[in-house]
Amino acid sequence: MHLYTPLISFNWTLVMIWATVIVLFFILKKNFFEKVRNFIAIRENEVRDAFGNADLTNKQADERLEDYNKKLSKSENEAREIVRVAKVKADEMAKEIIEKANQQASKNLSLAEIEIEREKRKALTEVKGQIASLALLAAEKIMEKQIDVDGQSEIIDKIIEQAGTTQWQN
């Protein structure tokens, strides 16, 4: 009995296995390895192209995003400018309207003052006419009665008292 058995023993089977492996290696190297290398190179190029295209697409997307943001900012600025211009125009129109209203009010005030002055003159003319009529009437009354000073003052008081009524109108 053998206590120790070798793990690998040298025999012709081992030589044949090694010869088969070497021959198989050369056959595979000649036919298969080149095709695999070409396939890997093609695939590697496709992946590089895909990454390149992805980078290009990302750059284009970034450029478009930047253009969009610029346009959006420009639109916001234009909108603010339009609102500002509209506000300025509205303020100008309000000032014009207020100015016209003030001019119209001052014109109306002037016309009212003129009308008041005219009415005042008319009233003074009427009062003068009434005073003249009253004076004549008073003179007639005094002439009708020749009385003493006390009687005359009584008649004058009576005339003044009745001056606003229609009793003195003929």
Secondary structure as the mmCIF struct_conf table of DSSP 4:
data_model
#
loop_
_struct_conf.conf_type_id
_struct_conf.id
_struct_conf.beg_label_comp_id
_struct_conf.beg_label_asym_id
_struct_conf.beg_label_seq_id
_struct_conf.end_label_comp_id
_struct_conf.end_label_asym_id
_struct_conf.end_label_seq_id
BEND BEND1 LEU A 3 LEU A 3
BEND BEND2 LEU A 7 ILE A 8
HELX_RH_AL_P HELX_RH_AL_P1 TRP A 12 LEU A 28
HELX_RH_PI_P HELX_RH_PI_P1 LYS A 29 PHE A 33
HELX_RH_AL_P HELX_RH_AL_P2 GLU A 34 GLU A 144
HELX_RH_AL_P HELX_RH_AL_P3 VAL A 149 GLU A 161
TURN_TY1_P TURN_TY1_P1 GLN A 162 GLY A 164
BEND BEND3 THR A 165 THR A 165
HELX_RH_3T_P HELX_RH_3T_P1 THR A 166 TRP A 168
#
